[in-house]
């Protein structure tokens, strides 16, 4: 497939483009709202009605097995997400960050990664974690407050969750620069890195600094922005005067907008972007145009800032339903197969529920473990003093 053209130097001042009248704020907002469907630049391979369409630059052939696998991934991830949401409401988790509605963007990008690639998540990337072989059980402990993440980031090639908005972009940039400095890019066997963040994070300085460093050092880094339309309670038009993917132009690398509710397009575009990076062509920004169907977190009340008709309109673009329709209409899967996937999803939910109910409280002294790579006398003294104090309570802990 061909690639979008790399950006050239901007025209000098005085050209017609540079002297064009600046649009008013009202015109900008109207333009953003007019592109609520994603605009003509949106890369799409599967319509909301389940119709397979083709794209001149990002078309990919998928086998029936691959299509069924993508559907299964999304169903299982959504069921785990819904179970975790319920567990938080029951008081079993302290907080949960839903991914409802964003399954296609995450599964598509996650399945595009090779085993040797590295991924840096924010705090909503449960679907990408699934693609990297991380069980939802490993995520639950973080939101119950019993651990900081129970997987090995090096082994899984998936970093621990990052709560500080946008900070993972700097971490990913440094890692990707290291891949380039160590000669791990430049051919088909090269490595690449992908970092995930939301539309709200694009207003953070960390993200812009990452854009600069990744660009000037040609870091093999895919910036994957899940534009779910709401930065907590702030809509996209309060975040930017133009579509987010176009911001890449100011930093000198390509930006692409993909239908984030289309798992096929998300996979195809992500695969292309990763190939660009592993061949040494520098970073790429992907804007996955999707929608957050649930609240920002379980501590958020989305009904306070968005209308129900907006939510209903996006339900018609559900990422799972369009694949289900496509599979059924084309004889790729039958009712028995769909029922088997649903049964597997329910079994997963039951396992998660049992796991969370039985998560043990961590020992108090564990907070002092792994603070430093080597033993530290100051930290050891603090630990001994703290444990001595805790021993004065009944049972030795409080």
C-alpha positions in Angstrom: 0.0 0.0 0.0 1.1 3.5 -0.6 1.8 6.0 2.2 0.6 9.5 2.9 3.0 12.1 1.7 5.5 13.3 4.2 5.1 17.0 5.0 7.2 19.6 3.2 8.3 22.9 4.5 5.5 25.5 4.9 5.1 28.3 2.4 6.8 31.6 3.2 4.8 34.5 4.5 3.1 36.5 1.8 1.8 33.5 -0.2 -2.0 33.3 -0.7 -2.3 30.5 1.8 -0.4 32.5 4.4 -2.5 35.7 3.9 -5.9 34.0 3.8 -8.4 35.4 6.3 -8.3 33.7 9.6 -11.5 31.9 10.5 -13.6 33.1 13.4 -14.0 30.9 16.5 -17.6 30.3 15.5 -16.5 29.0 12.1 -13.9 26.7 13.6 -16.4 25.2 16.0 -19.0 24.8 13.3 -16.4 23.1 11.1 -15.4 20.7 13.9 -19.1 19.8 14.5 -19.6 19.3 10.8 -16.9 16.6 10.9 -18.7 14.7 13.6 -18.9 11.8 11.2 -15.1 11.9 10.8 -14.9 13.8 7.5 -14.0 12.5 4.1 -10.4 11.9 5.3 -11.6 9.1 7.6 -10.1 5.7 6.7 -12.8 3.1 6.9 -13.0 -0.6 5.8 -16.2 -1.7 7.5 -19.2 0.6 7.6 -21.5 0.8 10.7 -24.0 -1.4 8.7 -21.3 -4.2 8.4 -20.6 -3.5 4.7 -17.0 -4.2 3.6 -15.6 -1.2 1.7 -12.2 -0.6 0.2 -9.6 2.1 0.5 -7.0 2.9 -2.1 -4.1 3.2 0.3 -5.0 1.1 3.4 -6.8 -1.9 2.0 -6.0 -5.3 3.6 -7.4 -8.7 3.0 -8.6 -10.5 6.1 -9.2 -14.3 6.4 -12.3 -15.6 7.9 -10.3 -16.8 10.9 -8.9 -13.4 11.4 -12.3 -11.8 11.3 -13.7 -14.2 13.8 -10.7 -13.7 16.1 -11.1 -9.9 16.1 -14.8 -10.3 17.0 -14.0 -12.7 19.8 -11.3 -10.3 21.2 -13.8 -7.4 21.3 -16.6 -9.4 22.9 -14.3 -10.8 25.6 -12.7 -7.4 26.3 -16.1 -5.7 26.6 -17.5 -8.4 28.9 -14.4 -8.0 31.2 -14.9 -4.3 31.1 -18.6 -4.5 32.0 -17.8 -6.9 34.9 -15.1 -4.6 36.3 -17.6 -1.7 36.1 -20.1 -3.8 38.1 -17.5 -4.8 40.6 -16.6 -1.2 41.3 -20.3 -0.4 41.9 -20.4 -3.2 44.4 -17.4 -1.8 46.3 -14.9 -4.4 45.2 -12.8 -2.0 43.1 -11.9 1.5 44.2 -12.2 2.9 40.7 -12.6 1.6 37.1 -11.9 3.3 33.8 -14.3 2.0 31.2 -13.3 1.3 27.6 -16.9 0.7 26.3 -17.1 1.8 22.7 -13.4 1.9 22.1 -12.8 -1.9 21.6 -12.2 -1.7 17.9 -9.5 1.0 18.2 -7.6 -0.9 20.9 -8.0 -4.4 19.5 -7.1 -3.2 16.0 -3.9 -1.4 17.2 -3.0 -4.1 19.6 -3.2 -6.9 17.0 -1.0 -4.8 14.7 1.9 -4.9 17.1 4.6 -7.5 16.7 5.9 -9.5 19.7 9.2 -7.4 19.6 7.4 -4.0 19.5 6.8 -2.0 22.7 3.5 -0.4 23.8 3.0 2.3 26.4 -0.6 2.7 27.7 -2.4 5.4 29.5 -5.0 3.9 32.0 -7.8 2.8 29.7 -6.0 0.4 27.4 -7.5 -2.9 28.7 -8.0 -4.1 25.1 -4.3 -3.5 24.1 -3.3 -5.3 27.3 -5.4 -8.2 26.2 -3.6 -8.4 22.9 -0.2 -8.4 24.7 -1.3 -11.5 26.7 -2.2 -9.7 29.9 -5.2 -11.1 31.6 -7.8 -8.7 33.0 -7.1 -10.3 36.4 -3.7 -8.7 36.2 -5.3 -5.3 35.8 -7.9 -5.6 38.6 -5.4 -5.4 41.4 -4.4 -1.9 40.4 -8.0 -0.6 40.7 -8.5 -2.5 43.9 -5.4 -0.9 45.4 -3.5 -4.1 46.0 -0.7 -3.6 43.5 0.8 -1.3 40.9 0.5 -3.9 38.1 1.4 -7.5 38.2 3.0 -8.1 34.8 6.6 -7.8 33.7 6.7 -4.9 31.1 9.8 -6.2 29.5 8.4 -9.7 29.1 5.0 -8.6 27.8 6.4 -5.6 25.9 3.6 -3.6 27.5 4.5 -0.9 30.0 2.6 -0.4 33.3 -0.4 1.9 33.3 0.3 5.6 33.5 -2.1 7.7 35.4 -0.4 11.1 34.9 -2.1 12.5 31.7 0.3 12.4 28.7 3.4 11.4 30.6 3.5 8.0 28.8 4.2 9.9 25.5 7.6 11.1 26.9 8.4 7.7 28.2 7.6 6.1 24.9 9.6 8.7 23.0 12.7 8.0 25.1 12.2 4.2 24.6 11.8 4.7 20.8 14.8 6.9 20.6 16.8 4.1 22.3 15.5 1.7 19.6 16.9 3.9 16.9 20.2 4.6 18.7 20.7 0.9 19.2 20.2 0.2 15.5 16.9 -1.7 15.9 15.2 0.0 13.0 15.8 0.2 9.3 14.4 -3.0 7.7 11.6 -5.6 7.9 13.0 -7.0 11.1 13.1 -3.6 12.9 11.3 -2.7 16.1 8.7 0.0 16.7 6.9 1.5 19.7 3.3 2.6 20.0 1.9 4.9 22.7 -1.8 5.4 23.6 -3.5 8.6 24.8 -6.7 10.4 24.6 -7.9 13.6 22.9 -7.6 15.5 26.2 -4.0 14.5 26.6 -3.2 16.4 23.4 -3.6 19.6 25.5 -0.8 18.5 27.8 2.8 19.8 27.4 4.2 16.3 27.7 2.6 15.2 24.5 3.9 18.2 22.5 7.4 17.7 23.9 7.2 14.1 22.8 6.1 15.2 19.3 9.1 17.4 19.1 11.7 14.9 20.3 10.2 12.0 18.3 10.2 14.1 15.1 13.7 15.5 15.2 15.2 12.2 16.2 13.1 10.1 13.7 12.0 7.9 16.6 10.1 4.8 15.5 7.0 5.8 17.4 3.3 5.6 16.6 1.3 8.1 18.5 -2.1 6.5 18.8 -4.7 9.1 19.9 -8.1 7.7 20.8 -10.3 10.7 20.2 -13.4 9.6 22.1 -14.9 13.2 21.7 -14.7 14.1 25.4 -11.8 15.0 27.6 -13.7 14.2 30.8 -16.4 16.9 30.4 -14.7 19.0 27.7 -15.7 18.4 24.1 -13.2 18.3 21.2 -14.0 21.8 20.1 -12.7 23.1 23.4 -9.4 21.3 22.8 -8.4 22.2 19.3 -9.2 24.5 16.3 -8.6 21.8 13.7 -8.8 18.0 13.6 -6.3 16.4 15.9 -4.5 14.3 13.2 -3.5 17.5 11.4 -1.4 18.6 14.3 1.3 16.2 13.2 2.0 18.5 10.2 3.4 21.2 12.5 6.0 18.7 13.8 7.0 17.3 10.4 5.5 13.9 10.3 2.3 12.3 8.9 -1.1 12.3 10.7 -3.9 10.0 9.7 -7.5 9.8 10.9 -9.1 6.3 11.1 -12.6 5.2 12.0 -11.8 4.0 15.6 -15.1 2.0 15.6 -13.8 0.0 12.7 -11.5 -2.8 13.9 -10.4 -3.6 10.3 -9.4 0.0 9.5 -7.7 0.4 12.9 -5.7 -2.7 12.3 -4.7 -1.8 8.8 -3.7 1.8 9.5 -1.8 0.7 12.7 0.1 -2.0 10.8 1.1 0.5 8.1 2.2 3.1 10.7 4.3 0.5 12.6 5.9 -0.5 9.3 6.8 3.1 8.6 8.5 3.4 12.0 10.4 0.1 11.9 11.8 1.0 8.5 13.3 4.2 10.0 10.9 6.7 8.5 10.1 8.5 11.7 7.0 8.9 13.8 3.3 8.8 12.8 0.2 10.2 14.5 -3.0 8.2 14.3 -6.2 9.8 15.4 -8.7 7.0 16.0 -12.1 8.7 15.7 -14.3 6.9 18.3 -16.6 7.6 21.2 -16.6 6.9 24.9 -20.0 5.2 25.5 -19.6 5.2 29.3 -18.4 7.8 31.8 -14.8 8.9 31.9 -14.3 6.8 35.1 -16.8 5.3 37.6 -16.4 8.6 39.6 -17.8 10.6 36.7 -21.4 11.4 35.8 -21.5 11.9 32.0 -25.2 12.9 32.1 -24.1 16.3 33.5 -22.3 17.4 30.3 -23.5 15.4 27.3 -27.0 14.8 25.8 -28.6 11.4 25.5 -29.3 11.9 21.7 -25.5 12.1 21.1 -25.0 8.8 22.9 -27.9 7.2 20.9 -26.4 8.3 17.6 -23.1 6.7 18.4 -24.7 3.4 19.5 -25.6 2.9 15.8 -21.9 2.9 15.1 -21.1 0.2 17.7 -17.8 -1.5 16.9 -18.8 -5.0 17.8 -22.2 -5.0 16.2 -20.9 -4.1 12.7 -18.5 -7.0 12.8 -21.2 -9.4 14.0 -23.5 -8.3 11.1 -20.6 -8.7 8.6 -19.8 -12.2 9.9 -23.4 -13.3 9.9 -24.3 -11.8 6.5 -21.4 -13.4 4.8 -21.7 -16.8 6.3 -18.4 -16.5 8.2 -20.0 -17.4 11.6 -23.3 -18.9 12.6 -25.6 -18.7 15.7 -23.8 -21.6 17.5 -20.5 -19.9 17.1 -21.8 -16.5 18.4 -23.4 -18.3 21.4 -20.1 -20.1 22.1 -18.2 -16.8 22.2 -20.8 -15.3 24.5 -20.6 -18.3 26.8 -16.8 -17.9 26.9 -17.3 -14.2 27.7 -19.6 -15.1 30.6 -17.1 -17.6 31.9 -14.4 -15.0 31.8 -16.6 -12.6 33.8 -17.2 -15.3 36.4 -13.5 -16.0 36.8 -12.8 -12.3 37.2 -15.5 -11.9 39.8 -14.2 -14.8 41.8 -10.6 -13.5 41.5 -11.4 -10.0 42.7 -13.5 -11.4 45.6 -10.5 -13.4 46.8 -7.7 -10.8 46.2 -5.7 -10.8 49.5 -4.8 -7.6 51.1 -1.0 -7.0 50.6 1.3 -7.0 53.6 2.0 -3.5 54.9 5.7 -3.7 54.5 5.3 -4.3 50.7 5.2 -0.5 50.1 8.9 -0.5 50.8 9.8 -3.2 48.3 11.2 -2.3 44.9 11.6 1.4 45.7 15.3 1.1 44.8 17.1 -1.5 42.8 19.5 -2.1 45.7 19.2 -2.1 49.5 19.0 1.4 50.9 19.8 2.1 54.6 17.6 5.1 54.9 14.6 3.3 53.4 15.4 0.3 55.6 15.3 2.6 58.7 12.0 4.1 57.6 10.5 0.6 57.1 11.7 -0.6 60.6 10.2 2.5 62.2 6.9 2.1 60.4 6.6 -1.6 61.2 7.4 -0.9 64.9 4.7 1.7 65.0 2.1 -0.6 63.3 2.9 -3.3 65.9 1.4 -1.2 68.6 -2.1 -1.7 67.1 -4.1 -4.8 67.9 -3.2 -7.5 65.5 0.0 -5.7 64.5 -1.6 -3.7 61.7 -4.2 -1.0 61.3 
